[in-house]
Amino acid sequence: MPGVLILLLATAAGWLAVSSSGACRGLRPRWAACLLEATFGAAIGPGSVSALFFALQWAGLDARTAAWAALLIPAVAATAFFYLREPIAVAEFPTPPDWRWSRLCASAFALALVLFLAGFSTAASANPQGDWDAWAIWNLRARFLAGPGTWHNAVSAELSRTHPEYPLLWSGVIGQAWAAAGDAGNPTVPIAAAVLVSTAAPLLLAASLAVLHSSAAGWLAALILVSSAAWWRQSQALYADVPLSFLILATLAAAALAQARNWHAPALVLSGLLASLAAWTKNEGMLFFVLCALAVTWAARSQSLPWLAGALPVASLTAAFKLFLAPPARLFDPALLADAGRAFQVLNGLSAGVAGLGPWAANPILLAVLLIIAVGLRRPVNTPWLLVPPVALLAGGAVVLWGTTNDLAWQIGTTRERLLIQVLPALLLGLCLHLRLPPQPLSAPAPAGTQPRRRK
Amino acid sequence: MDHSPSPWGVRAAAGVAAAAALSLFGALGNYSDTSLAASQYRDPYHVMPRVEALATALGDVPAEATVGYFSDVPFSDPSGSAAFFATQYAAAPHLLIEARPGARADWWIGGFSRPVDYPAEAAAHGLSFVRDLGGGMALFRGAYLQSSRNEEAH
């Protein structure tokens, strides 16, 4: 339990920091603004503490001192910032229109969330250690990070079969809580961390769509996500893919909120920080970081500097980790890209993965398509660039599979669902943002605050 | 004024209702599947028993020490690799390495699928027996692992 409290303290520090930054100030409806602050906080709090925890150990501090310093420094800074800041006047965001059945959608989501948590509890009771990668990769390295003077084991070349080159955000989140609590190995910490991110992600999806589109669209998208069979499986596995999908979603949601308010600087800084935390999570996160940096730079032009500033600290740590610590890994052979048969095998595998996201009657992709057909698309659209990073990430993952040096059939089978889960929340955000707004005719202009940016 | 719902409104409401109902149907199915899986598959790789066995058993082994692992089940066998990785997790923060030609470690954990004479196993590998760790595992001391004539070192 102490480790869980440490995790909650990190989350609270993140919430304070987001609230202080003003990134969500003035957003409407108010409940969505509060929920956004809390869920963004759940992303940057533990993530930033994880990055600082690793950096301090690399600098020479012992695990327990580094764990407490990594928690207290951001917590004190966030608290001081919260009380000392001068509130900046921000024009209130107009409350989006909504459908009459918004509350029914919210009720349906609440019921699905209760089922999700009940199922999680059942799965965690039977398998507190999680699935294979949870104990063989992520929590193994968390134990190294939490041990006395053993953090360097987490990047030992002796771990050649379990990816010592992987970044360490998720291992750091768990290792920091273990080290601070003096309770390394307690399975309640990774379980609590997984519950935190797997419930925060649909809540963030609901809140961001409630602000940018409508409450009904938000609750529907969250319901589709939390009901997906693949979301259940990957959450219960205790891997790092659901945390990565949460960070990808949060990055794009913050960027969309920034764009809706003429590239609001605090929201851009938040988005950049979240993208850099995604890079610190997995190799796929590093690719996403680059894709998102390109997309934001293209969309925001000269106004993208706050995004880059927010990304700089953790992106620098990730780059230094890759350059100076991570053992080299040869996972990809470009020569294999000449084999077109492998490409077809990858496409077939990914198609099967899409079908496996849920039974056909409850497949999240089919349900999203059903909504688009039933509700229609709005015109004009002004955020198609939001879909580029997750779609490009999926394409990049397919290319990596195409050229993998591992057995291709095995790699496809173990990777496809995790790759799809990484982008599913972001795809739902991007698709639902383009649903027709209620209750306007097709040719009506978009609500205030969502006007397409005029090119100068 | 005509207050009847528009065709678009009826279609949208039907689509939303269908999506919500199907999602809830999916969530119920997921709960059923999860309950079934939980009853059938409990710690299939026996990770938690190894964690409990090694929680205090390696107390006199320095945390920074490299610990080697050998077994009578080859690593190429799925149960052999599962046992190695599970023991690697349980032994952390000690770094557990696979036994391979030339591997050097100050301490060794032996994992056995059948009852064996630990002192005899130690002698066969050029090690000294320290203690029984339970769960078919034993702790040995020595710098270099010699391959036993009767088992395949992996």
Interface residues (C-beta under 8 A of the other chain):
Chain A: W99 W101 L104 C105 A108 L111 A112 L115 F116 A118 G119 T122 A123 S125 A126 N127 P128 Q129 W132 W135 A136 N139 L140 R143 F144 A146 G147 P148 G149 T150 N153 S156 E158 T162 A184 G185 P187 A216 L220 L223 I224 V226 S227 S228 A229 W232 Q236 G358 P359 A361 A362 L367 L370 L371 I373 A374 V375 G376 R436 P438 P439
Chain B: W8 G9 R11 A12 A13 A14 G15 V16 A17 A18 A19 A20 L22 S23 L24 F25 G26 A27 L28 G29 N30 Y31 D33 T34 S35 A37 A38 S39 Y41 R42 D43 Y45 V47 M48 V51 A55 A63 E64 T66 F85 A86 Q88 Y89 A92 P93 H94 L95 I97
